[in-house]
Amino acid sequence: MHPKKEYHETFLDINPLTGLVLKAAKRMQINVHIRKLPVFFETGNIRTLIFPVMYINESVLIDEASASKLKHVLLEASVVIGIPFVIMALGIVFGIVFIVLACRSRGIREEGTEVLIDSE
């Protein structure tokens, strides 16, 4: 027998954000150890071996409706996570615009002021 990991392993894929099971498989084989017992003559010509009795393969996969709901929830979560960064970026942009406008208006005022009374 040549077991392959992808066909014989037990696994559980869970979405870390929602805790929803996406894909799972439980695979198990029950074996019996058979050997010759000298006290029982009925086991006279039996070789010593591991005999497979039962193989269990239970697997589950998320359906399309649940997968689309999960995609929608994950999209909403990524948008909600990105909102604070957008607000911070807008705050920085508005702050820079305010500073530029304040400096520009101060420069215009200084150029437009004239000395009305000469101290001479």
Jmol script that loads the backbone (N, CA, C; Angstrom):
load data "model"
ATOM      1  N   MET A   1       0.847  -1.183   0.000  1.00  0.00           N
ATOM      2  CA  MET A   1       0.000   0.000   0.000  1.00  0.00           C
ATOM      3  C   MET A   1       0.888   1.240   0.000  1.00  0.00           C
ATOM      4  N   HIS A   2       0.516   2.213  -0.800  1.00  0.00           N
ATOM      5  CA  HIS A   2       1.277   3.455  -0.918  1.00  0.00           C
ATOM      6  C   HIS A   2       0.359   4.635  -0.575  1.00  0.00           C
ATOM      7  N   PRO A   3       0.307   5.019   0.710  1.00  0.00           N
ATOM      8  CA  PRO A   3      -0.592   6.121   1.091  1.00  0.00           C
ATOM      9  C   PRO A   3      -0.079   7.465   0.563  1.00  0.00           C
ATOM     10  N   LYS A   4      -1.030   8.313   0.195  1.00  0.00           N
ATOM     11  CA  LYS A   4      -0.729   9.673  -0.242  1.00  0.00           C
ATOM     12  C   LYS A   4      -1.348  10.642   0.763  1.00  0.00           C
ATOM     13  N   LYS A   5      -0.572  11.647   1.128  1.00  0.00           N
ATOM     14  CA  LYS A   5      -1.013  12.569   2.178  1.00  0.00           C
ATOM     15  C   LYS A   5      -2.335  13.245   1.839  1.00  0.00           C
ATOM     16  N   GLU A   6      -2.507  13.715   0.608  1.00  0.00           N
ATOM     17  CA  GLU A   6      -3.729  14.442   0.252  1.00  0.00           C
ATOM     18  C   GLU A   6      -4.976  13.563   0.260  1.00  0.00           C
ATOM     19  N   TYR A   7      -4.806  12.253   0.170  1.00  0.00           N
ATOM     20  CA  TYR A   7      -5.955  11.334   0.189  1.00  0.00           C
ATOM     21  C   TYR A   7      -6.226  10.749   1.570  1.00  0.00           C
ATOM     22  N   HIS A   8      -5.262  10.782   2.473  1.00  0.00           N
ATOM     23  CA  HIS A   8      -5.402  10.060   3.732  1.00  0.00           C
ATOM     24  C   HIS A   8      -5.291  10.908   4.995  1.00  0.00           C
ATOM     25  N   GLU A   9      -5.007  12.197   4.881  1.00  0.00           N
ATOM     26  CA  GLU A   9      -4.852  13.000   6.083  1.00  0.00           C
ATOM     27  C   GLU A   9      -6.190  13.527   6.596  1.00  0.00           C
ATOM     28  N   THR A  10      -6.223  13.807   7.888  1.00  0.00           N
ATOM     29  CA  THR A  10      -7.375  14.447   8.511  1.00  0.00           C
ATOM     30  C   THR A  10      -7.040  15.925   8.646  1.00  0.00           C
ATOM     31  N   PHE A  11      -7.984  16.792   8.221  1.00  0.00           N
ATOM     32  CA  PHE A  11      -7.714  18.232   8.281  1.00  0.00           C
ATOM     33  C   PHE A  11      -8.996  18.997   8.542  1.00  0.00           C
ATOM     34  N   LEU A  12      -8.821  20.259   8.935  1.00  0.00           N
ATOM     35  CA  LEU A  12      -9.937  21.152   9.219  1.00  0.00           C
ATOM     36  C   LEU A  12      -9.515  22.557   8.806  1.00  0.00           C
ATOM     37  N   ASP A  13     -10.167  23.112   7.787  1.00  0.00           N
ATOM     38  CA  ASP A  13      -9.897  24.477   7.330  1.00  0.00           C
ATOM     39  C   ASP A  13     -10.975  25.405   7.886  1.00  0.00           C
ATOM     40  N   ILE A  14     -10.550  26.355   8.729  1.00  0.00           N
ATOM     41  CA  ILE A  14     -11.481  27.286   9.370  1.00  0.00           C
ATOM     42  C   ILE A  14     -11.087  28.699   8.979  1.00  0.00           C
ATOM     43  N   ASN A  15     -12.079  29.522   8.638  1.00  0.00           N
ATOM     44  CA  ASN A  15     -11.818  30.926   8.362  1.00  0.00           C
ATOM     45  C   ASN A  15     -11.480  31.612   9.679  1.00  0.00           C
ATOM     46  N   PRO A  16     -10.329  32.273   9.775  1.00  0.00           N
ATOM     47  CA  PRO A  16      -9.916  32.858  11.061  1.00  0.00           C
ATOM     48  C   PRO A  16     -10.756  34.041  11.507  1.00  0.00           C
ATOM     49  N   LEU A  17     -11.395  34.746  10.574  1.00  0.00           N
ATOM     50  CA  LEU A  17     -12.179  35.922  10.946  1.00  0.00           C
ATOM     51  C   LEU A  17     -13.564  35.536  11.444  1.00  0.00           C
ATOM     52  N   THR A  18     -14.213  34.589  10.773  1.00  0.00           N
ATOM     53  CA  THR A  18     -15.591  34.236  11.113  1.00  0.00           C
ATOM     54  C   THR A  18     -15.701  32.948  11.913  1.00  0.00           C
ATOM     55  N   GLY A  19     -14.689  32.082  11.858  1.00  0.00           N
ATOM     56  CA  GLY A  19     -14.761  30.800  12.550  1.00  0.00           C
ATOM     57  C   GLY A  19     -15.582  29.766  11.799  1.00  0.00           C
ATOM     58  N   LEU A  20     -15.901  30.043  10.557  1.00  0.00           N
ATOM     59  CA  LEU A  20     -16.713  29.146   9.743  1.00  0.00           C
ATOM     60  C   LEU A  20     -15.842  28.041   9.147  1.00  0.00           C
ATOM     61  N   VAL A  21     -16.352  26.804   9.182  1.00  0.00           N
ATOM     62  CA  VAL A  21     -15.617  25.675   8.615  1.00  0.00           C
ATOM     63  C   VAL A  21     -15.773  25.706   7.100  1.00  0.00           C
ATOM     64  N   LEU A  22     -14.666  25.839   6.387  1.00  0.00           N
ATOM     65  CA  LEU A  22     -14.693  25.891   4.929  1.00  0.00           C
ATOM     66  C   LEU A  22     -14.594  24.500   4.317  1.00  0.00           C
ATOM     67  N   LYS A  23     -13.691  23.699   4.859  1.00  0.00           N
ATOM     68  CA  LYS A  23     -13.485  22.362   4.337  1.00  0.00           C
ATOM     69  C   LYS A  23     -12.926  21.512   5.467  1.00  0.00           C
ATOM     70  N   ALA A  24     -13.386  20.265   5.559  1.00  0.00           N
ATOM     71  CA  ALA A  24     -12.890  19.380   6.613  1.00  0.00           C
ATOM     72  C   ALA A  24     -12.965  17.943   6.128  1.00  0.00           C
ATOM     73  N   ALA A  25     -12.077  17.125   6.670  1.00  0.00           N
ATOM     74  CA  ALA A  25     -12.090  15.698   6.358  1.00  0.00           C
ATOM     75  C   ALA A  25     -11.552  14.929   7.550  1.00  0.00           C
ATOM     76  N   LYS A  26     -12.268  13.865   7.910  1.00  0.00           N
ATOM     77  CA  LYS A  26     -11.814  12.965   8.963  1.00  0.00           C
ATOM     78  C   LYS A  26     -11.659  11.594   8.324  1.00  0.00           C
ATOM     79  N   ARG A  27     -10.441  11.113   8.299  1.00  0.00           N
ATOM     80  CA  ARG A  27     -10.158   9.831   7.665  1.00  0.00           C
ATOM     81  C   ARG A  27      -9.468   8.938   8.678  1.00  0.00           C
ATOM     82  N   MET A  28      -9.951   7.703   8.758  1.00  0.00           N
ATOM     83  CA  MET A  28      -9.416   6.801   9.759  1.00  0.00           C
ATOM     84  C   MET A  28      -9.516   5.361   9.247  1.00  0.00           C
ATOM     85  N   GLN A  29      -8.537   4.569   9.598  1.00  0.00           N
ATOM     86  CA  GLN A  29      -8.549   3.158   9.225  1.00  0.00           C
ATOM     87  C   GLN A  29      -8.379   2.335  10.494  1.00  0.00           C
ATOM     88  N   ILE A  30      -9.217   1.309  10.623  1.00  0.00           N
ATOM     89  CA  ILE A  30      -9.130   0.405  11.771  1.00  0.00           C
ATOM     90  C   ILE A  30      -8.522  -0.896  11.283  1.00  0.00           C
ATOM     91  N   ASN A  31      -7.472  -1.332  11.970  1.00  0.00           N
ATOM     92  CA  ASN A  31      -6.748  -2.542  11.591  1.00  0.00           C
ATOM     93  C   ASN A  31      -6.782  -3.548  12.735  1.00  0.00           C
ATOM     94  N   VAL A  32      -6.591  -4.798  12.372  1.00  0.00           N
ATOM     95  CA  VAL A  32      -6.497  -5.871  13.356  1.00  0.00           C
ATOM     96  C   VAL A  32      -5.154  -6.570  13.156  1.00  0.00           C
ATOM     97  N   HIS A  33      -4.453  -6.759  14.257  1.00  0.00           N
ATOM     98  CA  HIS A  33      -3.176  -7.478  14.204  1.00  0.00           C
ATOM     99  C   HIS A  33      -3.496  -8.982  14.280  1.00  0.00           C
ATOM    100  N   ILE A  34      -3.122  -9.714  13.242  1.00  0.00           N
ATOM    101  CA  ILE A  34      -3.381 -11.157  13.187  1.00  0.00           C
ATOM    102  C   ILE A  34      -2.045 -11.889  13.270  1.00  0.00           C
ATOM    103  N   ARG A  35      -2.015 -12.882  14.149  1.00  0.00           N
ATOM    104  CA  ARG A  35      -0.803 -13.695  14.267  1.00  0.00           C
ATOM    105  C   ARG A  35      -1.164 -15.116  14.670  1.00  0.00           C
ATOM    106  N   LYS A  36      -0.240 -15.988  14.468  1.00  0.00           N
ATOM    107  CA  LYS A  36      -0.433 -17.398  14.801  1.00  0.00           C
ATOM    108  C   LYS A  36      -0.272 -17.583  16.306  1.00  0.00           C
ATOM    109  N   LEU A  37      -1.234 -18.276  16.919  1.00  0.00           N
ATOM    110  CA  LEU A  37      -1.168 -18.585  18.345  1.00  0.00           C
ATOM    111  C   LEU A  37      -0.926 -20.089  18.500  1.00  0.00           C
ATOM    112  N   PRO A  38       0.119 -20.459  19.168  1.00  0.00           N
ATOM    113  CA  PRO A  38       0.426 -21.888  19.265  1.00  0.00           C
ATOM    114  C   PRO A  38      -0.612 -22.689  20.054  1.00  0.00           C
ATOM    115  N   VAL A  39      -1.318 -22.049  20.976  1.00  0.00           N
ATOM    116  CA  VAL A  39      -2.306 -22.782  21.776  1.00  0.00           C
ATOM    117  C   VAL A  39      -3.594 -23.078  21.015  1.00  0.00           C
ATOM    118  N   PHE A  40      -3.863 -22.321  19.961  1.00  0.00           N
ATOM    119  CA  PHE A  40      -5.068 -22.558  19.160  1.00  0.00           C
ATOM    120  C   PHE A  40      -4.641 -23.166  17.832  1.00  0.00           C
ATOM    121  N   PHE A  41      -5.018 -24.418  17.625  1.00  0.00           N
ATOM    122  CA  PHE A  41      -4.623 -25.094  16.390  1.00  0.00           C
ATOM    123  C   PHE A  41      -5.374 -24.537  15.183  1.00  0.00           C
ATOM    124  N   GLU A  42      -6.495 -23.785  15.403  1.00  0.00           N
ATOM    125  CA  GLU A  42      -7.246 -23.176  14.304  1.00  0.00           C
ATOM    126  C   GLU A  42      -6.424 -22.118  13.565  1.00  0.00           C
ATOM    127  N   THR A  43      -5.423 -21.558  14.214  1.00  0.00           N
ATOM    128  CA  THR A  43      -4.584 -20.541  13.576  1.00  0.00           C
ATOM    129  C   THR A  43      -3.331 -21.153  12.966  1.00  0.00           C
ATOM    130  N   GLY A  44      -3.392 -22.407  12.587  1.00  0.00           N
ATOM    131  CA  GLY A  44      -2.248 -23.160  12.114  1.00  0.00           C
ATOM    132  C   GLY A  44      -1.475 -22.536  10.974  1.00  0.00           C
ATOM    133  N   ASN A  45      -2.098 -22.137   9.872  1.00  0.00           N
ATOM    134  CA  ASN A  45      -1.382 -21.642   8.692  1.00  0.00           C
ATOM    135  C   ASN A  45      -1.542 -20.134   8.474  1.00  0.00           C
ATOM    136  N   ILE A  46      -1.830 -19.420   9.503  1.00  0.00           N
ATOM    137  CA  ILE A  46      -2.030 -17.973   9.359  1.00  0.00           C
ATOM    138  C   ILE A  46      -0.697 -17.259   9.514  1.00  0.00           C
ATOM    139  N   ARG A  47      -0.427 -16.312   8.580  1.00  0.00           N
ATOM    140  CA  ARG A  47       0.767 -15.481   8.688  1.00  0.00           C
ATOM    141  C   ARG A  47       0.498 -14.329   9.649  1.00  0.00           C
ATOM    142  N   THR A  48       1.547 -13.774  10.189  1.00  0.00           N
ATOM    143  CA  THR A  48       1.423 -12.579  11.016  1.00  0.00           C
ATOM    144  C   THR A  48       1.281 -11.379  10.085  1.00  0.00           C
ATOM    145  N   LEU A  49       0.203 -10.608  10.278  1.00  0.00           N
ATOM    146  CA  LEU A  49      -0.050  -9.458   9.420  1.00  0.00           C
ATOM    147  C   LEU A  49      -0.987  -8.469  10.092  1.00  0.00           C
ATOM    148  N   ILE A  50      -1.048  -7.275   9.506  1.00  0.00           N
ATOM    149  CA  ILE A  50      -1.999  -6.238   9.912  1.00  0.00           C
ATOM    150  C   ILE A  50      -3.111  -6.257   8.872  1.00  0.00           C
ATOM    151  N   PHE A  51      -4.331  -6.579   9.318  1.00  0.00           N
ATOM    152  CA  PHE A  51      -5.457  -6.732   8.404  1.00  0.00           C
ATOM    153  C   PHE A  51      -6.384  -5.514   8.523  1.00  0.00           C
ATOM    154  N   PRO A  52      -6.615  -4.753   7.428  1.00  0.00           N
ATOM    155  CA  PRO A  52      -7.532  -3.605   7.500  1.00  0.00           C
ATOM    156  C   PRO A  52      -8.983  -4.073   7.560  1.00  0.00           C
ATOM    157  N   VAL A  53      -9.682  -3.601   8.568  1.00  0.00           N
ATOM    158  CA  VAL A  53     -11.079  -3.991   8.762  1.00  0.00           C
ATOM    159  C   VAL A  53     -12.026  -2.936   8.212  1.00  0.00           C
ATOM    160  N   MET A  54     -11.727  -1.670   8.504  1.00  0.00           N
ATOM    161  CA  MET A  54     -12.643  -0.616   8.106  1.00  0.00           C
ATOM    162  C   MET A  54     -11.869   0.660   7.806  1.00  0.00           C
ATOM    163  N   TYR A  55     -12.343   1.401   6.804  1.00  0.00           N
ATOM    164  CA  TYR A  55     -11.785   2.707   6.463  1.00  0.00           C
ATOM    165  C   TYR A  55     -12.934   3.707   6.472  1.00  0.00           C
ATOM    166  N   ILE A  56     -12.761   4.785   7.237  1.00  0.00           N
ATOM    167  CA  ILE A  56     -13.803   5.807   7.354  1.00  0.00           C
ATOM    168  C   ILE A  56     -13.289   7.079   6.697  1.00  0.00           C
ATOM    169  N   ASN A  57     -14.119   7.678   5.845  1.00  0.00           N
ATOM    170  CA  ASN A  57     -13.786   8.943   5.196  1.00  0.00           C
ATOM    171  C   ASN A  57     -15.007   9.842   5.283  1.00  0.00           C
ATOM    172  N   GLU A  58     -14.974  10.785   6.200  1.00  0.00           N
ATOM    173  CA  GLU A  58     -16.043  11.773   6.331  1.00  0.00           C
ATOM    174  C   GLU A  58     -15.477  13.113   5.914  1.00  0.00           C
ATOM    175  N   SER A  59     -16.126  13.765   4.961  1.00  0.00           N
ATOM    176  CA  SER A  59     -15.637  15.069   4.519  1.00  0.00           C
ATOM    177  C   SER A  59     -16.799  16.006   4.267  1.00  0.00           C
ATOM    178  N   VAL A  60     -16.501  17.301   4.388  1.00  0.00           N
ATOM    179  CA  VAL A  60     -17.510  18.330   4.187  1.00  0.00           C
ATOM    180  C   VAL A  60     -16.852  19.501   3.464  1.00  0.00           C
ATOM    181  N   LEU A  61     -17.641  20.164   2.617  1.00  0.00           N
ATOM    182  CA  LEU A  61     -17.179  21.314   1.852  1.00  0.00           C
ATOM    183  C   LEU A  61     -18.272  22.371   1.896  1.00  0.00           C
ATOM    184  N   ILE A  62     -17.892  23.617   2.041  1.00  0.00           N
ATOM    185  CA  ILE A  62     -18.864  24.712   2.124  1.00  0.00           C
ATOM    186  C   ILE A  62     -19.629  24.821   0.803  1.00  0.00           C
ATOM    187  N   ASP A  63     -20.938  25.076   0.896  1.00  0.00           N
ATOM    188  CA  ASP A  63     -21.755  25.197  -0.319  1.00  0.00           C
ATOM    189  C   ASP A  63     -21.624  26.594  -0.920  1.00  0.00           C
ATOM    190  N   GLU A  64     -22.109  26.771  -2.135  1.00  0.00           N
ATOM    191  CA  GLU A  64     -21.952  28.040  -2.868  1.00  0.00           C
ATOM    192  C   GLU A  64     -22.651  29.205  -2.176  1.00  0.00           C
ATOM    193  N   ALA A  65     -23.853  28.968  -1.633  1.00  0.00           N
ATOM    194  CA  ALA A  65     -24.587  30.057  -0.976  1.00  0.00           C
ATOM    195  C   ALA A  65     -23.821  30.565   0.242  1.00  0.00           C
ATOM    196  N   SER A  66     -23.315  29.657   1.045  1.00  0.00           N
ATOM    197  CA  SER A  66     -22.543  30.056   2.225  1.00  0.00           C
ATOM    198  C   SER A  66     -21.217  30.697   1.820  1.00  0.00           C
ATOM    199  N   ALA A  67     -20.611  30.211   0.745  1.00  0.00           N
ATOM    200  CA  ALA A  67     -19.352  30.793   0.276  1.00  0.00           C
ATOM    201  C   ALA A  67     -19.562  32.232  -0.187  1.00  0.00           C
ATOM    202  N   SER A  68     -20.665  32.500  -0.880  1.00  0.00           N
ATOM    203  CA  SER A  68     -20.919  33.876  -1.324  1.00  0.00           C
ATOM    204  C   SER A  68     -21.220  34.788  -0.130  1.00  0.00           C
ATOM    205  N   LYS A  69     -21.937  34.279   0.872  1.00  0.00           N
ATOM    206  CA  LYS A  69     -22.173  35.072   2.087  1.00  0.00           C
ATOM    207  C   LYS A  69     -20.854  35.381   2.793  1.00  0.00           C
ATOM    208  N   LEU A  70     -19.977  34.385   2.851  1.00  0.00           N
ATOM    209  CA  LEU A  70     -18.681  34.579   3.497  1.00  0.00           C
ATOM    210  C   LEU A  70     -17.846  35.618   2.747  1.00  0.00           C
ATOM    211  N   LYS A  71     -17.867  35.576   1.412  1.00  0.00           N
ATOM    212  CA  LYS A  71     -17.134  36.567   0.623  1.00  0.00           C
ATOM    213  C   LYS A  71     -17.657  37.975   0.901  1.00  0.00           C
ATOM    214  N   HIS A  72     -18.985  38.093   1.015  1.00  0.00           N
ATOM    215  CA  HIS A  72     -19.603  39.387   1.300  1.00  0.00           C
ATOM    216  C   HIS A  72     -19.178  39.892   2.677  1.00  0.00           C
ATOM    217  N   VAL A  73     -19.182  39.019   3.671  1.00  0.00           N
ATOM    218  CA  VAL A  73     -18.786  39.406   5.029  1.00  0.00           C
ATOM    219  C   VAL A  73     -17.316  39.817   5.065  1.00  0.00           C
ATOM    220  N   LEU A  74     -16.465  39.081   4.369  1.00  0.00           N
ATOM    221  CA  LEU A  74     -15.042  39.409   4.351  1.00  0.00           C
ATOM    222  C   LEU A  74     -14.780  40.722   3.621  1.00  0.00           C
ATOM    223  N   LEU A  75     -15.544  41.000   2.556  1.00  0.00           N
ATOM    224  CA  LEU A  75     -15.410  42.276   1.858  1.00  0.00           C
ATOM    225  C   LEU A  75     -15.805  43.430   2.769  1.00  0.00           C
ATOM    226  N   GLU A  76     -16.923  43.267   3.479  1.00  0.00           N
ATOM    227  CA  GLU A  76     -17.352  44.301   4.421  1.00  0.00           C
ATOM    228  C   GLU A  76     -16.302  44.517   5.506  1.00  0.00           C
ATOM    229  N   ALA A  77     -15.730  43.435   5.997  1.00  0.00           N
ATOM    230  CA  ALA A  77     -14.720  43.557   7.056  1.00  0.00           C
ATOM    231  C   ALA A  77     -13.488  44.298   6.547  1.00  0.00           C
ATOM    232  N   SER A  78     -13.067  44.007   5.325  1.00  0.00           N
ATOM    233  CA  SER A  78     -11.892  44.702   4.799  1.00  0.00           C
ATOM    234  C   SER A  78     -12.176  46.186   4.581  1.00  0.00           C
ATOM    235  N   VAL A  79     -13.398  46.522   4.170  1.00  0.00           N
ATOM    236  CA  VAL A  79     -13.771  47.935   4.010  1.00  0.00           C
ATOM    237  C   VAL A  79     -13.788  48.630   5.365  1.00  0.00           C
ATOM    238  N   VAL A  80     -14.363  47.978   6.365  1.00  0.00           N
ATOM    239  CA  VAL A  80     -14.438  48.574   7.699  1.00  0.00           C
ATOM    240  C   VAL A  80     -13.038  48.758   8.286  1.00  0.00           C
ATOM    241  N   ILE A  81     -12.146  47.824   8.029  1.00  0.00           N
ATOM    242  CA  ILE A  81     -10.783  47.946   8.527  1.00  0.00           C
ATOM    243  C   ILE A  81     -10.060  49.106   7.839  1.00  0.00           C
ATOM    244  N   GLY A  82     -10.374  49.371   6.575  1.00  0.00           N
ATOM    245  CA  GLY A  82      -9.703  50.427   5.824  1.00  0.00           C
ATOM    246  C   GLY A  82     -10.219  51.823   6.108  1.00  0.00           C
ATOM    247  N   ILE A  83     -11.393  51.973   6.696  1.00  0.00           N
ATOM    248  CA  ILE A  83     -11.995  53.294   6.935  1.00  0.00           C
ATOM    249  C   ILE A  83     -11.108  54.195   7.801  1.00  0.00           C
ATOM    250  N   PRO A  84     -10.548  53.729   8.918  1.00  0.00           N
ATOM    251  CA  PRO A  84      -9.696  54.638   9.708  1.00  0.00           C
ATOM    252  C   PRO A  84      -8.494  55.177   8.927  1.00  0.00           C
ATOM    253  N   PHE A  85      -7.923  54.363   8.048  1.00  0.00           N
ATOM    254  CA  PHE A  85      -6.782  54.824   7.260  1.00  0.00           C
ATOM    255  C   PHE A  85      -7.206  55.898   6.259  1.00  0.00           C
ATOM    256  N   VAL A  86      -8.384  55.748   5.691  1.00  0.00           N
ATOM    257  CA  VAL A  86      -8.903  56.761   4.763  1.00  0.00           C
ATOM    258  C   VAL A  86      -9.153  58.069   5.512  1.00  0.00           C
ATOM    259  N   ILE A  87      -9.718  57.978   6.699  1.00  0.00           N
ATOM    260  CA  ILE A  87      -9.986  59.183   7.501  1.00  0.00           C
ATOM    261  C   ILE A  87      -8.672  59.869   7.888  1.00  0.00           C
ATOM    262  N   MET A  88      -7.662  59.078   8.276  1.00  0.00           N
ATOM    263  CA  MET A  88      -6.364  59.678   8.609  1.00  0.00           C
ATOM    264  C   MET A  88      -5.736  60.353   7.393  1.00  0.00           C
ATOM    265  N   ALA A  89      -5.820  59.731   6.233  1.00  0.00           N
ATOM    266  CA  ALA A  89      -5.255  60.321   5.012  1.00  0.00           C
ATOM    267  C   ALA A  89      -5.969  61.619   4.668  1.00  0.00           C
ATOM    268  N   LEU A  90      -7.293  61.627   4.781  1.00  0.00           N
ATOM    269  CA  LEU A  90      -8.037  62.864   4.522  1.00  0.00           C
ATOM    270  C   LEU A  90      -7.655  63.957   5.516  1.00  0.00           C
ATOM    271  N   GLY A  91      -7.464  63.592   6.773  1.00  0.00           N
ATOM    272  CA  GLY A  91      -7.047  64.570   7.783  1.00  0.00           C
ATOM    273  C   GLY A  91      -5.692  65.167   7.457  1.00  0.00           C
ATOM    274  N   ILE A  92      -4.770  64.334   7.012  1.00  0.00           N
ATOM    275  CA  ILE A  92      -3.438  64.835   6.642  1.00  0.00           C
ATOM    276  C   ILE A  92      -3.533  65.773   5.441  1.00  0.00           C
ATOM    277  N   VAL A  93      -4.315  65.392   4.435  1.00  0.00           N
ATOM    278  CA  VAL A  93      -4.465  66.229   3.239  1.00  0.00           C
ATOM    279  C   VAL A  93      -5.107  67.563   3.609  1.00  0.00           C
ATOM    280  N   PHE A  94      -6.175  67.532   4.390  1.00  0.00           N
ATOM    281  CA  PHE A  94      -6.832  68.780   4.783  1.00  0.00           C
ATOM    282  C   PHE A  94      -5.910  69.630   5.655  1.00  0.00           C
ATOM    283  N   GLY A  95      -5.097  69.013   6.501  1.00  0.00           N
ATOM    284  CA  GLY A  95      -4.147  69.764   7.326  1.00  0.00           C
ATOM    285  C   GLY A  95      -3.114  70.470   6.469  1.00  0.00           C
ATOM    286  N   ILE A  96      -2.597  69.770   5.466  1.00  0.00           N
ATOM    287  CA  ILE A  96      -1.610  70.388   4.560  1.00  0.00           C
ATOM    288  C   ILE A  96      -2.244  71.535   3.788  1.00  0.00           C
ATOM    289  N   VAL A  97      -3.477  71.334   3.296  1.00  0.00           N
ATOM    290  CA  VAL A  97      -4.179  72.406   2.567  1.00  0.00           C
ATOM    291  C   VAL A  97      -4.393  73.612   3.484  1.00  0.00           C
ATOM    292  N   PHE A  98      -4.788  73.377   4.735  1.00  0.00           N
ATOM    293  CA  PHE A  98      -4.993  74.475   5.683  1.00  0.00           C
ATOM    294  C   PHE A  98      -3.699  75.247   5.921  1.00  0.00           C
ATOM    295  N   ILE A  99      -2.597  74.527   6.113  1.00  0.00           N
ATOM    296  CA  ILE A  99      -1.309  75.183   6.365  1.00  0.00           C
ATOM    297  C   ILE A  99      -0.892  76.015   5.152  1.00  0.00           C
ATOM    298  N   VAL A 100      -1.054  75.473   3.949  1.00  0.00           N
ATOM    299  CA  VAL A 100      -0.687  76.211   2.733  1.00  0.00           C
ATOM    300  C   VAL A 100      -1.550  77.459   2.598  1.00  0.00           C
ATOM    301  N   LEU A 101      -2.852  77.340   2.799  1.00  0.00           N
ATOM    302  CA  LEU A 101      -3.733  78.514   2.691  1.00  0.00           C
ATOM    303  C   LEU A 101      -3.432  79.547   3.770  1.00  0.00           C
ATOM    304  N   ALA A 102      -3.124  79.106   4.981  1.00  0.00           N
ATOM    305  CA  ALA A 102      -2.814  80.052   6.063  1.00  0.00           C
ATOM    306  C   ALA A 102      -1.520  80.799   5.761  1.00  0.00           C
ATOM    307  N   CYS A 103      -0.517  80.097   5.268  1.00  0.00           N
ATOM    308  CA  CYS A 103       0.760  80.760   4.928  1.00  0.00           C
ATOM    309  C   CYS A 103       0.576  81.712   3.744  1.00  0.00           C
ATOM    310  N   ARG A 104      -0.220  81.325   2.772  1.00  0.00           N
ATOM    311  CA  ARG A 104      -0.447  82.166   1.602  1.00  0.00           C
ATOM    312  C   ARG A 104      -1.197  83.447   2.004  1.00  0.00           C
ATOM    313  N   SER A 105      -2.214  83.329   2.850  1.00  0.00           N
ATOM    314  CA  SER A 105      -2.962  84.524   3.248  1.00  0.00           C
ATOM    315  C   SER A 105      -2.102  85.439   4.112  1.00  0.00           C
ATOM    316  N   ARG A 106      -1.209  84.891   4.933  1.00  0.00           N
ATOM    317  CA  ARG A 106      -0.297  85.710   5.732  1.00  0.00           C
ATOM    318  C   ARG A 106       0.678  86.450   4.818  1.00  0.00           C
ATOM    319  N   GLY A 107       1.151  85.818   3.770  1.00  0.00           N
ATOM    320  CA  GLY A 107       2.064  86.448   2.820  1.00  0.00           C
ATOM    321  C   GLY A 107       1.376  87.565   2.051  1.00  0.00           C
ATOM    322  N   ILE A 108       0.134  87.385   1.686  1.00  0.00           N
ATOM    323  CA  ILE A 108      -0.611  88.426   0.964  1.00  0.00           C
ATOM    324  C   ILE A 108      -0.824  89.626   1.874  1.00  0.00           C
ATOM    325  N   ARG A 109      -1.139  89.392   3.147  1.00  0.00           N
ATOM    326  CA  ARG A 109      -1.339  90.487   4.082  1.00  0.00           C
ATOM    327  C   ARG A 109      -0.062  91.284   4.277  1.00  0.00           C
ATOM    328  N   GLU A 110       1.060  90.615   4.386  1.00  0.00           N
ATOM    329  CA  GLU A 110       2.321  91.319   4.609  1.00  0.00           C
ATOM    330  C   GLU A 110       2.714  92.142   3.394  1.00  0.00           C
ATOM    331  N   GLU A 111       2.425  91.677   2.181  1.00  0.00           N
ATOM    332  CA  GLU A 111       2.745  92.445   0.978  1.00  0.00           C
ATOM    333  C   GLU A 111       1.810  93.638   0.823  1.00  0.00           C
ATOM    334  N   GLY A 112       0.571  93.490   1.261  1.00  0.00           N
ATOM    335  CA  GLY A 112      -0.412  94.552   1.078  1.00  0.00           C
ATOM    336  C   GLY A 112      -0.356  95.640   2.137  1.00  0.00           C
ATOM    337  N   THR A 113       0.350  95.475   3.197  1.00  0.00           N
ATOM    338  CA  THR A 113       0.402  96.507   4.236  1.00  0.00           C
ATOM    339  C   THR A 113       1.402  97.589   3.853  1.00  0.00           C
ATOM    340  N   GLU A 114       0.984  98.825   4.050  1.00  0.00           N
ATOM    341  CA  GLU A 114       1.860  99.963   3.754  1.00  0.00           C
ATOM    342  C   GLU A 114       2.045 100.772   5.029  1.00  0.00           C
ATOM    343  N   VAL A 115       3.149 101.449   5.071  1.00  0.00           N
ATOM    344  CA  VAL A 115       3.432 102.302   6.223  1.00  0.00           C
ATOM    345  C   VAL A 115       2.749 103.636   5.948  1.00  0.00           C
ATOM    346  N   LEU A 116       1.788 104.018   6.789  1.00  0.00           N
ATOM    347  CA  LEU A 116       1.045 105.230   6.583  1.00  0.00           C
ATOM    348  C   LEU A 116       1.718 106.433   7.251  1.00  0.00           C
ATOM    349  N   ILE A 117       2.331 106.246   8.368  1.00  0.00           N
ATOM    350  CA  ILE A 117       2.974 107.350   9.090  1.00  0.00           C
ATOM    351  C   ILE A 117       4.461 107.088   9.102  1.00  0.00           C
ATOM    352  N   ASP A 118       5.157 108.064   8.622  1.00  0.00           N
ATOM    353  CA  ASP A 118       6.620 107.974   8.608  1.00  0.00           C
ATOM    354  C   ASP A 118       7.125 108.634   9.882  1.00  0.00           C
ATOM    355  N   SER A 119       8.053 108.039  10.549  1.00  0.00           N
ATOM    356  CA  SER A 119       8.546 108.596  11.802  1.00  0.00           C
ATOM    357  C   SER A 119       9.533 109.734  11.592  1.00  0.00           C
ATOM    358  N   GLU A 120       9.819 110.138  10.400  1.00  0.00           N
ATOM    359  CA  GLU A 120      10.759 111.234  10.158  1.00  0.00           C
ATOM    360  C   GLU A 120      10.168 112.526  10.452  1.00  0.00           C
TER     361      GLU A 120
END
end "model"
wireframe off; spacefill off
backbone 0.3
color backbone group
